[in-house]
Amino acid sequence: MTRTPRSRRTGRTERFRTGAAAVATGLVLALALTGCGGGAKPAVSGGTSAGAPSDPGAASGSGNGSGGGAQSDGTVLATIKGPDGIVLTLTSARRESGGFVTVSGTVRNTGDQPFTQAANWRGDEEALVKNGGSLAGASLVDLAAKKRYYVLRDTDGRCLCTTGLDIIQPGADIPVFAQFPAPPASTTQVDFEVPTLPSATIAISG
């Protein structure tokens, strides 16, 4: 049997290893380029839930109430005039994906004295005292179905609504909101009611 000299075998082995390494490197580069190309994009999660609006915080008692809900596009659904120059303007009543309705607007003190009667707006439930001046006593009334919907509460009994309305200073213009369970989709109009203020009929969108 003819034996191949050791030097020749070593040379062939080295050439084989070199060629294999080059092929492997080429495959890695090809795979890397493919991954940078048109692969599927990762899903992006987001959106708001119940509230909704973000996390509405309580405001100071000087009338800087916490706001939330959809931004108004200039539409006015209703203007409610109360005592001592207080005006509640409703600009949005929108269904949200979490099964609730967010009513938004502004409270303005057009009088020349601080308004201190907003404490009456929180309703007469004992649990609502912790909210201070707020819209916790507001409700939506579906006259056709003869049903009333109250402002939602969190697990600590705080309303999902604007708080910090103990004193509304003259000239103050405060964004406000309140969230309610959503009436059936067939209900497109409801009465918005706040204790001590006239009621107003508003249209629900979304």
N, C-alpha and C positions, 0 to 999 in steps of 0.2 A: 504494500500500500504506500502511495506517495504522500508524504506529510507536507503540509504547508508550513513554510518557515514562520516562526513566531512573530517576526517583525511584520510580515504581510498580513497575518491574521489581526494583529493589533491595529494596523492601519485601516483595515476594512471595518473593524468594530467602531473605531473612532468616527469614520465617515458615516456609519449607520446611526450612531448616537447624535451626531451633528444634524443629520437630515431629520431624524425624529423630533429633535428639539425645535427645529425650524417649523415643522408641520404643526406641532403643538402650539407654538407661539402664534402662528397664523390663525388657528382655530379660536384662540382666546380673543384676538383682536376682532375677528369677524363677529363673535358673539357679543362683544362689548359694543360694537357699532350698531348691531341689530337692537340691543337694549336701549340705545340712545335714540332710536328712530321712532317708529309709530306705535309703541306699546300702549296698552290701555292705561288711561289716566286714573289715578286713585280717586275714589269717591270723596266728595267734600260734604261734611255734615254741617248743619247750621240751622238757623231759624229760631224763633221765639216760641215759648210755650206759655200756657195759661197767663197769660198776663200780659201774662202777660205782658204788657210792656215789660221791660226788663224788671229789675227788682226795685219797685218804688219805695223810696225811703221817706220816713216822716220828716217834715220840715219844721222850722222854728215856729214859735207861737206868734211871730210878728207878721204873719200873713204871707210868708213865702212858701205856700203849699207845694207839696210834691206833685209833679205832673207825670203824664204817661200816655200811652195810646198813640194812635196814628196822628201824624202832623196834619193840620188843617190846610186845605188848598184854597181857602177863602170862602168856602161855602158856609152859610149860616142855616142851620136846621130850625133853630128856635131862639128867641130872645125872651128871657124871663126876668121881669122887673120886680124886685122885692122892696122891703122897707129901707128907709134911710139911704137911698141912692145906690143900693146894691143891685148889680145886673149880672145874671148868669146867661152867657151866650153858648149855645151848643152847636158845635161845628162838625161832629162826626159821630156816627153810631154804626160801628162796623163789626160784622161777624168775624170771629177768629177761628183758626183751625182747631183749637182746643175745645170747642164746644161752648164758647161764651161770646158775649157781646161787650165791646169796649165803647163807652160813651165818653167823648172828649169835648172840651170847650175851655172857656175862661170865665173867671169871676172878676168883676171890676167894681171897685168902690168909687162911684162918681160923686159921693157926698163929701162934706167937709169935716166929718168926724170919723174916728175909728169905728169900724163895724164889729160888734162883739156878739151878735146873735147867731153866728154860724154854729155855735154849740148846739143849737136846736136841730141842725141838719143831721146830726149823728143818729137820730132816732132815740127811742126810749128804752131799748134793751139794756139791761145792766152790764152786759159784756162789752158794750160799745163805749163805756166811759173811758176805757184805756186808750181809745182813739183820739180823745180830745175833740176839738172842732174839726169836722170832716164831712164827707159826703156818705158816710156809712148808712144813713137813714134813707137814702134815695131808693127808688124802686121803678121798675118798668111794669106797666099794666097793659095786658093784651085784652082789650075790651071785648073783642069778638069771642075769644075763648074763655073769658072771665077768669083769667089767671094773673097773678102778681108775681114778679121776680125780684128778689132782694139782692143787694150787693153781696158778692162772694166774700168769704172770710178765709184766712189762713188757719193753720192748726193751732195758733196761739190766740185766735179770736180777733186778730187785727183785720180790718177791712182791706180789700183790694181796691183801694180808692185813694183820692187825695186826702192827706191829713195836714195838721198844722195850720188849721184855719181859725184858730182861737180869736185872733185879732187881725182884721183886714184894714190896713191903713188907708187913709184918703189917697186917691190916685193909684192905688195898687192894682195891677192887672196880672192875675195869677192863673197859669195853666192848671186845669183840673181834669180828672178822669174818674170813672167808676166802671167796674166790671161786673157783669151779671150772667147768670146761666142763659144760654141762647134759647129763645122761643123757637117753635118749629119753623122750618124753612118757608112755609106758606104764610107766615106772619111777616109782613113788611112794614107795618106801622104800629107803634106803641105810644102810650102816654108816659112821659118822664115826670116823676113826682119827687119833690124834696119837701120835707116838713117845713111849714110856715111860708112856702113859696107857691105861686100858682103853678098848675100843671101845664105841660106843653106836649103836643103831638109831634113826634119825630119819625122820620123814615129810617129803616135799617138797611144798610148796604152790605154787599159781599155775600 
